[in-house]
Amino acid sequence: MAIRNFNSFLFLKLPSAFLCGVRLKSLNKMRAVVTVTLNFLNKNPFKSMFWAVQGMAAELATGVIILSEVKKSPVPVSFLVTRNEAEFLKKAKGKITFTCADVELVKNQFATLLQSETGTRFWMQSEGVDQQGDVVSRFRFEWSIKAKK
């Protein structure tokens, strides 16, 4: 899926993320990169980015990798976030870039899924970095994937 098409999909399926400025920048064999820039719609009273907006961007960085594998899967697959953890290290100001480098992990999980009859759960991490290169937040998401019957 082209980046432009995915961001149009984002507008239609996750309008709150789209309106807050969450955008997919790249998805390749190594990582997914999602950005969000501080603006009027996503700020908190402390003049930084609201934690939930960071969470949307971080989740998208992990979820788009899963979605790309779902589209390639020979069987229908359902997927869902079952748990998450977050840590905030610095105020998020300006443009924040979330990166998830768990592409191989997801490919391996899908290979296992296709050979079993039960679903699987696994953790993925997304890290948010500001324009100065400082980590502002880290999110971990436990994803559940299961072949639909």
Secondary structure, 3 states (H helix, E strand, C coil): CCHHHHHHHHHHHCHHHHHCCCEEEEECCCCEEEEEECCCCCECCCCCECHHHHHHHHHHHHHHHHHHHHHHCCCCEEEEEEEEEEEECCCCCCEEEEEECCHHHHHHHHHHHHCCCCCEEEEEEEEEECCCCCEEEEEEEEEEEEECC
